Amino acid sequence: MNTTVKNSRLSGSAMVPGSKSHTIRAVLLAAMSKGESCIHNPLPSLDCQSAMHVAECFGAKTEMREGLWIVQGLGRELIVPENYVDCGNSGTTTYFAASMAALLDGYTVLTGDAQIRRRPIRPVLDAINQLGGHAFTTRSDIDACPAVIGGKMRGGTVRFNHSLSQFVSSIMLSAPLLNGDTEIINDNPLEKPYLQLSIDWMRRYGVELAENSGDYSHFRIKGGQEYHPTESTVPSDWSGVAFPLVAGVVTASEVSICGVDFNDSQGDKAVVDHLISMGADITKDFENGRLLIKGGKALKSGLTIDLTDIPDSLPALCVAAAYAQGDTKFTGLGHVRLKETDRVAVMESELGKMGTKIEAGSDYMVVHGGVPLKGTTVESYDDHRVAMAMVVCGLFAAGETIVKDSQCASVSFPTFFKVMEGLGAELKSIS
């Protein structure tokens, strides 16, 4: 599906669905718990459905109702999957499933779609091997799935260096079920809020870390613990909030975004403060859990924004930087190139087609904003965040913008187009 976008003025209120990062952790920890867990407000996206599929592959029983997912977990009695495990487009699910597989006697084969079969998995496989498991990729040409994982891991010491939080979280989540304590040394930690997210969910399911350095560089997790089934509610997705938020800022709009949790540990809520520092008129309504946006005002440039801890925010913030008058620099981007696509290169390419010049290095990019954007045909590269970012670009570009393969937005925000149309965005789907 392609989507045509026209210059639009937005108004009204929007409700953003539950968080993908929260939902996946809730589902897979429920599978590793013995008994029934109820997950309220799950994100019914393709990635989260992949997590439910993986839980089923390991023997859990699942039920998806509107607004409620139920997982009957097996705890230590997870089974070796009868067939290969397809993780879809979900990197988080793939990495977490790898360490789950290493809890079992026998071998599990993990794979996914074309993007998953390009994304690196070596750090997780190396960690499993350091803890006594047996894990390898079938590929000789690239460090990616399909991957073969055999158990059993046992407690020990594992070291990561400058690794994605998903790699570290994978071992953290499985470590309580191992025989023996596990020490995780995490040199030069990245994406710290996501590590805290994992810790928070481990606690919700009844597990505590024996030691936590506080700077996310060192953890010790006691083995022989049990996850306990629980009832939980998934908060709204700050990564998803970023797109209608930026859309409100860059158009002559008055928009409110409802149902946000300002106390949530998701790092992407920092997008709000970054936009405010650029001059956006955004009010935080703590009492009612709302963001109030008055858009169309000039944004200032000259800022340097470090995205080490919130790499998923780059596409949305790039759009704001293209709108701002002058240069905005983003740093801490090395791991952004390892996401669904090389988002540094992709945003440089597609914003360039619309008139914004970007210069990029291995770990940074500078967006030369303030040049009026011109509508054209742009690619999403089947990357959900790129697709949504380019739709937002089209809302303040001259003429018509066509975003190709825009249906991929459903990976993390299945109601994105409905939400945007509800705010007044002029969108049209083309099959």
N, C-alpha and C positions, 0 to 999 in steps of 0.2 A: 504494500500500500504506500502511495505517495500522498503528501498533504500539501495543499496550496495555502499560503498564508498571506493576508493583506494587512497593510498598516491599520492598526486598530487602537481605539481608546477603550480602556477597561473600567468596569465599575462593579460593585457588589462584593459579596463575600464568598470565600472558598474554604472547603474542608479538605485537608490533606489526609490520605490514608495512613495506615500503620507503617512502621519502619521495617524495611527489608532486613537490616542487620539484626534488629531485635528478634524478628520472626524466625529467622533461620536458626539462631542460637536457641530460642525457646523450643523449636521443633526437635532439633537433634539432641538436646539435653533431655527432653521428654522421652525420646527413644531410649536413652541410656539410663532412665529411671525405671524402677519396677512398679508398675501400676499406671493409673489413668491420670493424665494431665489435661487441663482445659486451658486453651489459649484464646483469650478474647481479643477482638480487633486485630487479627492477623492481617498481614498484607497478602491479598490473594493474587500475587503476581506470579509470573512464570518461574522466577528464581525460587520463590518460596514454595511453589508447588513442586519444584525439583527437590527441595529439602524433604517434603513429605514423601515423595517417591523413594528417596534414599532411605528414610526411616522404615518404609515398608520393605525395602530390599533386605534390610537387616533384621526383619521379623516383626517389627512393630505393627500394630493395627491402627489405622487412622480413619478419621471421619472429618470431612470438610463441610461445615454448615456456614450460612451467611453470618459473618461476625463472630464465629466460634469454630475453632479447630480442636479436635479431641485426638490425643495420642495415647494409646495403650502400650507403654514401653516394657521392655524385657530386662532392663538393668544389665547385670552381668551375663544374662542368658541370650544376648544377641546371637543371631545365627549367621553363618557364612552365606552370602547371597548365592542363589542357584544359578544366576546368569550374570553377565557383566552389568555394571551399575552405570546408567546414563545420568549424568548430573546436569544435563541441559547446558545452559549458558552461565551457570552459577559457579564462579570461582570459589566463593566462600564455602558453598556446599561441597565442592570437590575437595578442597583442602581439609575440611573438617572430617569428611567421610574417610579420607586416607588414614587418619589416626584411629578412627573408629574401627576400620578394618584390621588394624594392627593390634587390636585387643583380642582377636579371635585366632583359634587354630584353623589353619587352612588359608587359601589364597583368594583374594578379591581383585577383580579387574575393574578399574574406574576409567570412564571416558566421558565425553561430552560433545557439544557441537563444535563447529569449525574453530570458533574463538577459543574454546577451552583446549582444543588440540594444538593451539599456538602459545598458550600462556604457560609461564614457567612453573614447574612443580618441584624441582630439584631440592630446594631447602627443606620441604616437608619430608621428602623421601630420605634425605640425608639424616634428618633428625630421628626418623623411625629406625634407621639402621644404627644410629648411635645408641639407641635404647634397646637394641637386641632384636628388633624386627628384621624383616627382609623385604625391601622395597626397591623397585626399579621401574624405569620407563621402557616401553618396548621400542622406542624410537632411537635411531642412530643419528638422525639429522637434526634433532631439536630436543630441548629439555622440556617435554610436555607429555600430556596423556596421549594414548592409553598408558596407564600405570598399573603395575601389579604389586599388591601389598600382601604380605604374609606376616603372621604373628608368631609368637606373642612378644610385644614389647614388655619390658620390665623397668622398674625404677632405675634411675641413674642420672647422669649429667649430660645435658645437651646444650649446645652453643649455637646461637644465631648472631649474625652481624649485618646490620643495616637491612633487616628483612621486613617484608610486609607484615602487618599485624595479623593477617589471616594465617600465616605460617606459624607464628608463635602461638596464637590462640588455639590452633589445631591441637598442639601438644598439651597446652594448658587444660583444655576441656577433657581430654582422655586420661591425663595423668592421675586423677584421684582413683581411677579404677585399676591401676597397675599394682603389682606386688612390689613394695618398696617405694621409698620417697623419690621424687624427681626434682632435680635442680635445673632450672632454666636460666642460662646466662644469655642476656639479650643485649649485645653490644650495639651502640648507636641506634637506640630504638626509634621506630617510625610509628606514626598513626596511634599515638598514645591513648587518645579517647576510645579507640576501638578495643584496645587491651583492657581498659577499665570496663567497657561494656561487657566483655567476656567474664571478668571477675564478678561483676554485678549479677550476671545470670547464673554463674556457678553458686553464688550465695543464695539466690532465690530457690535453687534446687537442693540446698542443704549442705553445700561443700564450702570449706574455708581454706584459704591459702595459709600455710604455716609461716611463711615469710614473704614479704613484699617490700622491695627496696624503696618504694615510693616514687622512684624515677623510671620505673618499668624496665630496669636493666637487669634485675635479678629476682627470681621467684623460687620458693621451695614449696612443693605441694606434697602433702602426705599421701602415701598410697593406702590401699585397703579401705577407702571410703566408699560411700554409696550416695548416688543421687536419689532424691526423694520426689515423687510426683507432686505437682503443685498446680494451683490455679493462678493465672497471671493475665495481665492486660498489656498489650503492646502499645507503646506511645506513638504519636504521629512521627512521620519520617522527615527529619530535618533536611536530609539530602533531597527529598522531593519538594519540601517547602521552598527551596532555593529558586525553583523555576518560576512559579507564579509570583514570588517575591520580587525577583529581578524584573519580570514582565511588568509589574506594577510600577517599579522605579523608572524604567526607561520609556514608558508611555505616559501620556497626559491622563492619568488615572487616579481614582480613589478606590482602594481595594483593602479589604480586611481578610486576613487568613486566620481561621479559627481552629481551636482544638490543639494548640501547641503546648508543649511541656517545657517550660524554661528551666526546670531542674533536671532534665534528662541529661545523661552523660554523653549523648551523641555529639561529637566534635563539630559537626557541620552547622550547629546553631551559631557558630562564630561568624558565619556568612552575614548575619544581621549586623554585627558590630563592624565588620569590614565595610559593608555598604554605608553604614552611618558615618564611618570615618571618611568615606569618599564624598559625603555631603547629602546622602539620601535622607528624605524626610520619612522616617520610620519611627513609630511609637510602639513601645512594648507595653501591652496591657496585661500586667502580671495577674491581676485579680480575675480576669475572664479568660486568660490563656489565648490572647489574640495579638496579632501584629496589624497595625494600621499604617497603610502606605499612601502617601500623596506623591504621585509621580510626575514626570515631565520636567523636573528641575535639573539644572546643570550639575554634573558631578565633577569634582575636582580630581586632578591627576597628581603625579609626583609621588605616589605611594609605592612602597615595597611591601608586598604581602607574602608571608611565609606559609606555604601550604603543606609543609612536612606532615602535619597531623591531620589535615583534611583534604587529601588529594582529590576526592570525588567532587569537591566544590569548584574545581578549575573550569569546567565548561560554562557553568552559570556565571562565575565571576569574570570570565573572559568576555562575555556578552556585556556586562556592566562596564568593563574597561574599554570596550569598543565604543560605547556610548559616551564615556567620559571625555573631557577636553584635555588631550595631552597624553603623556606616557604613564602607564602603570606597569610595574615590574612584579612578576611572580617568581618566587624562589622555592627550593625544596621539592623539585619536580622530577627527580630521577626515577622514583617509583611510579609516577603517573604514566610513564611510558610502558608500564607492565600491566596496565588495566585491560579492559575488553579490547581497546585499541591503544596505539600510541597517541594519547589524547593531546599531547603537546603538538605533534606533527599534524594531527587531524584538525585541530582548531586553527592552527596556522594556515592550513590549506583552505578550509571552508570559509573562514572569516575573510581570508584574502580574496576569494572570489567575489565577496560582497563589497570589497573596497578597503578593508582594514589591513594595514601592514603590521606584521609581527616579526620580530627577530627572536630566535630561540637558540639556546645552548643545551648541553646535556642535562642541566639541572635548573634552568631558568627560562623565562620568556618575557619579552617586553612588548606590550600591546600599545601601538601608537593610535590612540583613540581620537574621537572627535570628527572623523571624516564621515560625511553622510553615507549610509549604507544603501546599496542598490540591490533590489530584489533580483534573484537569479535562481538557478537550479543548484542545489547543494546536496552532498552525500551525508548519510548518517553512519555509514560503515557498519550498520547493524549494531551500533553502540547506543544504548538507551539514553545516556546522558548527553551525548552529542546530538541525537535527534531532538531532544527537548530544547537544548540550547539554541539550535538553529531555528526552531519554531519561534522562540522568543525573539531572535534576531529579526525574523520576518515581520514582527509586530511593529517595529519602528523603522523598517527599511522602506525606501521608495519603490513603488511598484509591487509586483507579485513575486513571492518566494516559493519555490517548490522544494520540499524536503523529501528526499527519496528514502524508501524503506522505513518510514516513520513508525510503523507498527511495533518496532522493537522497543518503543517507550514502555510497553506493557511489561517488560522485564522487571521494572521497579515501580512503575506508576501506572497501573492499568486504567485508571480513570483520568489520566492527564488531559486528553482532548476534551472530555466532557467537562472537566473543571474549567479549562481555558475558555471553552465556548460559553459556559455559564457566566463567565466574567465579561463576555462580549467580544472575544477574539473572533475575527473573521477567518474561519478555517473551512476547508473543503477536502474531503478524502477522495482520492482517485485510485481505483483498483488497478 
